[in-house]
Amino acid sequence: MGRKRFDRGGYYADRKENKANAKLERGEMKIRLAQAKATKRKWLAILLGLGIAIYFIVSSGSGLSVLNTIKGFLPTGD
């Protein structure tokens, strides 16, 4: 028995189209996944940079006046 390549019902053409469409869909899904990961990493980098900047401001002593001002607004436990 040989393979059915060309039959009158268009079986081969339909199968070929389905395979091509599935390949395109997989490619699109990979692209969307890569974009989602890039967006997530961008925000992670921003948060890390912000955290490091805040750490250096507070540890250098110039942020102490800001912290004391903020402490004045917080309720005390007395």
Phi and psi restraints in degrees (value plus and minus 20) as a CYANA .aco file:
   2 GLY   PHI    -115.3   -75.3
   2 GLY   PSI     152.5   192.5
   3 ARG   PHI     -97.8   -57.8
   3 ARG   PSI     127.3   167.3
   4 LYS   PHI    -106.8   -66.8
   4 LYS   PSI      84.2   124.2
   5 ARG   PHI    -114.2   -74.2
   5 ARG   PSI     -70.8   -30.8
   6 PHE   PHI    -145.8  -105.8
   6 PHE   PSI      84.4   124.4
   7 ASP   PHI    -133.3   -93.3
   7 ASP   PSI     150.5   190.5
   8 ARG   PHI     -93.5   -53.5
   8 ARG   PSI     -42.5    -2.5
   9 GLY   PHI    -102.4   -62.4
   9 GLY   PSI     -24.5    15.5
  10 GLY   PHI      60.0   100.0
  10 GLY   PSI       4.6    44.6
  11 TYR   PHI     -80.0   -40.0
  11 TYR   PSI     -66.4   -26.4
  12 TYR   PHI     -84.6   -44.6
  12 TYR   PSI     -62.4   -22.4
  13 ALA   PHI     -85.3   -45.3
  13 ALA   PSI     -61.6   -21.6
  14 ASP   PHI     -83.9   -43.9
  14 ASP   PSI     -63.2   -23.2
  15 ARG   PHI     -84.1   -44.1
  15 ARG   PSI     -59.4   -19.4
  16 LYS   PHI     -86.5   -46.5
  16 LYS   PSI     -61.5   -21.5
  17 GLU   PHI     -84.2   -44.2
  17 GLU   PSI     -63.4   -23.4
  18 ASN   PHI     -81.4   -41.4
  18 ASN   PSI     -61.3   -21.3
  19 LYS   PHI     -85.6   -45.6
  19 LYS   PSI     -61.9   -21.9
  20 ALA   PHI     -85.8   -45.8
  20 ALA   PSI     -61.3   -21.3
  21 ASN   PHI     -84.9   -44.9
  21 ASN   PSI     -60.2   -20.2
  22 ALA   PHI     -84.0   -44.0
  22 ALA   PSI     -58.9   -18.9
  23 LYS   PHI     -85.1   -45.1
  23 LYS   PSI     -60.9   -20.9
  24 LEU   PHI     -84.9   -44.9
  24 LEU   PSI     -61.1   -21.1
  25 GLU   PHI     -83.7   -43.7
  25 GLU   PSI     -61.1   -21.1
  26 ARG   PHI     -82.6   -42.6
  26 ARG   PSI     -59.8   -19.8
  27 GLY   PHI     -83.7   -43.7
  27 GLY   PSI     -62.3   -22.3
  28 GLU   PHI     -85.1   -45.1
  28 GLU   PSI     -59.1   -19.1
  29 MET   PHI     -84.6   -44.6
  29 MET   PSI     -59.2   -19.2
  30 LYS   PHI     -84.8   -44.8
  30 LYS   PSI     -59.0   -19.0
  31 ILE   PHI     -84.4   -44.4
  31 ILE   PSI     -65.1   -25.1
  32 ARG   PHI     -83.6   -43.6
  32 ARG   PSI     -59.0   -19.0
  33 LEU   PHI     -84.4   -44.4
  33 LEU   PSI     -62.6   -22.6
  34 ALA   PHI     -83.7   -43.7
  34 ALA   PSI     -59.3   -19.3
  35 GLN   PHI     -86.4   -46.4
  35 GLN   PSI     -60.8   -20.8
  36 ALA   PHI     -84.3   -44.3
  36 ALA   PSI     -61.4   -21.4
  37 LYS   PHI     -86.1   -46.1
  37 LYS   PSI     -59.2   -19.2
  38 ALA   PHI     -84.1   -44.1
  38 ALA   PSI     -60.6   -20.6
  39 THR   PHI     -84.0   -44.0
  39 THR   PSI     -63.7   -23.7
  40 LYS   PHI     -82.8   -42.8
  40 LYS   PSI     -63.5   -23.5
  41 ARG   PHI     -87.7   -47.7
  41 ARG   PSI     -53.1   -13.1
  42 LYS   PHI     -82.4   -42.4
  42 LYS   PSI     -67.6   -27.6
  43 TRP   PHI     -87.8   -47.8
  43 TRP   PSI     -54.0   -14.0
  44 LEU   PHI     -84.6   -44.6
  44 LEU   PSI     -62.0   -22.0
  45 ALA   PHI     -84.0   -44.0
  45 ALA   PSI     -60.1   -20.1
  46 ILE   PHI     -82.9   -42.9
  46 ILE   PSI     -65.4   -25.4
  47 LEU   PHI     -85.2   -45.2
  47 LEU   PSI     -60.3   -20.3
  48 LEU   PHI     -83.8   -43.8
  48 LEU   PSI     -63.8   -23.8
  49 GLY   PHI     -81.3   -41.3
  49 GLY   PSI     -62.2   -22.2
  50 LEU   PHI     -84.4   -44.4
  50 LEU   PSI     -62.0   -22.0
  51 GLY   PHI     -83.5   -43.5
  51 GLY   PSI     -62.6   -22.6
  52 ILE   PHI     -85.3   -45.3
  52 ILE   PSI     -60.8   -20.8
  53 ALA   PHI     -83.0   -43.0
  53 ALA   PSI     -63.9   -23.9
  54 ILE   PHI     -84.0   -44.0
  54 ILE   PSI     -60.2   -20.2
  55 TYR   PHI     -80.4   -40.4
  55 TYR   PSI     -67.0   -27.0
  56 PHE   PHI     -85.8   -45.8
  56 PHE   PSI     -56.0   -16.0
  57 ILE   PHI     -85.4   -45.4
  57 ILE   PSI     -64.9   -24.9
  58 VAL   PHI     -91.3   -51.3
  58 VAL   PSI     -61.4   -21.4
  59 SER   PHI     -93.4   -53.4
  59 SER   PSI     -42.9    -2.9
  60 SER   PHI     -98.8   -58.8
  60 SER   PSI     -36.2     3.8
  61 GLY   PHI      80.9   120.9
  61 GLY   PSI     -35.8     4.2
  62 SER   PHI     -95.6   -55.6
  62 SER   PSI     -36.7     3.3
  63 GLY   PHI    -110.1   -70.1
  63 GLY   PSI     -23.2    16.8
  64 LEU   PHI     -86.7   -46.7
  64 LEU   PSI     -56.8   -16.8
  65 SER   PHI     -85.6   -45.6
  65 SER   PSI     -56.4   -16.4
  66 VAL   PHI     -87.4   -47.4
  66 VAL   PSI     -62.3   -22.3
  67 LEU   PHI     -83.7   -43.7
  67 LEU   PSI     -59.8   -19.8
  68 ASN   PHI     -85.4   -45.4
  68 ASN   PSI     -55.8   -15.8
  69 THR   PHI     -86.1   -46.1
  69 THR   PSI     -62.2   -22.2
  70 ILE   PHI     -86.8   -46.8
  70 ILE   PSI     -58.9   -18.9
  71 LYS   PHI     -81.2   -41.2
  71 LYS   PSI     -51.9   -11.9
  72 GLY   PHI     -85.0   -45.0
  72 GLY   PSI     -46.7    -6.7
  73 PHE   PHI    -105.4   -65.4
  73 PHE   PSI     -40.8    -0.8
  74 LEU   PHI     -98.0   -58.0
  74 LEU   PSI     124.0   164.0
  75 PRO   PHI     -93.3   -53.3
  75 PRO   PSI     126.1   166.1
  76 THR   PHI    -110.9   -70.9
  76 THR   PSI     142.6   182.6
  77 GLY   PHI    -105.9   -65.9
  77 GLY   PSI     -10.4    29.6
